[in-house]
Amino acid sequence: MTEQEFKSKISKAEAMWRLPDRRSYYEGYIRGLRRFYHGPHFGTLQEHEEWLGLVYDRNKSRADRGRGYQDGLQGIRPYVIIQ
């Protein structure tokens, strides 16, 4: 991923993060995207593992963060949440 692509994706995700019904997912997506772009230099291994584990949390908000983190970590287009 180029720096320009990274900045574009982060900018779009930050705009979506401002919407209350999507905040948890995009919080995770932004963090995952940063880890994807910067590699293991972003955050610690323990933090990375904790974020990955959130997807299994019973709390919907925390699970949404985990799903967002996993999507960002793959550098894929964010999942569109329709409620």
C-alpha positions as CSV (number, residue, x, y, z in Angstrom):
1,M,0.0,0.0,0.0
2,T,1.4,3.4,-1.0
3,E,1.4,6.3,1.4
4,Q,-1.2,8.0,-0.7
5,E,-3.5,5.0,-0.6
6,F,-3.0,4.8,3.2
7,K,-3.9,8.4,3.7
8,S,-6.9,8.2,1.5
9,K,-8.3,5.1,3.4
10,I,-7.6,6.7,6.8
11,S,-9.3,9.9,5.8
12,K,-12.4,8.1,4.6
13,A,-12.5,5.9,7.7
14,E,-12.1,8.9,10.0
15,A,-15.1,10.5,8.3
16,M,-17.2,7.3,8.9
17,W,-15.9,7.0,12.5
18,R,-17.8,10.2,13.3
19,L,-21.1,8.5,12.7
20,P,-22.3,7.1,16.1
21,D,-23.7,3.8,14.7
22,R,-20.3,3.0,13.0
23,R,-17.9,4.3,15.6
24,S,-16.8,0.9,17.1
25,Y,-16.1,-0.7,13.7
26,Y,-14.2,2.2,12.3
27,E,-12.2,2.6,15.5
28,G,-10.9,-0.9,15.0
29,Y,-10.6,-0.4,11.2
30,I,-8.4,2.6,11.6
31,R,-6.1,0.9,14.1
32,G,-5.9,-2.2,11.9
33,L,-5.1,-0.1,8.9
34,R,-2.3,1.6,10.7
35,R,-0.8,-1.8,11.8
36,F,-1.1,-3.0,8.2
37,Y,0.7,0.1,6.8
38,H,3.4,0.4,9.5
39,G,3.8,-3.3,10.2
40,P,4.8,-4.7,13.6
41,H,6.4,-1.3,14.4
42,F,2.8,0.0,15.2
43,G,1.8,-1.2,18.7
44,T,3.0,-4.2,20.6
45,L,2.4,-7.9,19.8
46,Q,0.3,-8.1,23.0
47,E,-1.9,-5.2,21.8
48,H,-2.2,-6.8,18.4
49,E,-3.3,-10.1,19.9
50,E,-5.9,-8.3,22.1
51,W,-7.4,-6.5,19.2
52,L,-7.6,-9.7,17.2
53,G,-9.4,-11.4,20.1
54,L,-12.1,-8.7,20.4
55,V,-14.0,-10.3,17.5
56,Y,-15.1,-13.1,20.0
57,D,-16.3,-10.7,22.7
58,R,-19.9,-11.0,23.7
59,N,-20.2,-7.2,23.8
60,K,-21.3,-6.1,20.3
61,S,-19.4,-2.9,20.4
62,R,-16.1,-4.7,21.3
63,A,-16.8,-7.4,18.7
64,D,-17.4,-4.7,16.1
65,R,-14.0,-3.1,17.0
66,G,-12.4,-6.5,16.5
67,R,-14.0,-7.0,13.1
68,G,-12.9,-3.6,12.0
69,Y,-9.4,-4.3,13.2
70,Q,-9.2,-7.5,11.2
71,D,-10.5,-5.7,8.0
72,G,-8.0,-2.9,8.4
73,L,-5.2,-5.3,9.1
74,Q,-5.8,-6.9,5.7
75,G,-6.0,-3.5,4.0
76,I,-9.3,-4.3,2.5
77,R,-12.2,-2.0,1.9
78,P,-14.2,-1.5,5.1
79,Y,-17.4,-3.4,5.6
80,V,-20.5,-1.3,5.1
81,I,-22.7,-1.4,8.1
82,I,-26.4,-1.1,7.4
83,Q,-28.7,-0.8,10.4
